[in-house]
Amino acid sequence: GFVGSAGKPTQLKEEEVGEILKQMSAETPRVKAGFRKGQSVRVIDGPFIDFVGVVDEINTEKGKVKVLLSLFGQETPVELDFLQIEKL
């Protein structure tokens, strides 16, 4: 394989290619959810920081939760990462 910059390719050794492929195929560590549907949570990161809502759906495969937040007097589903919320 080849990599490089400024239009100048640099050949990689077989071992280097193998190491890159190994890292790419390594499973990404998953964050344990620890959340349950109906649980109250606070948003701790992102544009909805400090909003409080209720967990509506949990997708452990993607590390996401759908939280119902009260926006403009309406409950609005917002998809967030596990790391963006905390239990109350």
Secondary structure, DSSP 8 states (H G I E B T S, - for coil): -EEEETTEEEE--HHHHHHHHHHHHS----------TT-EEEE-SSTTTT-EEEEEEEETTTTEEEEEEEETTEEEEEEEEGGGEEE-
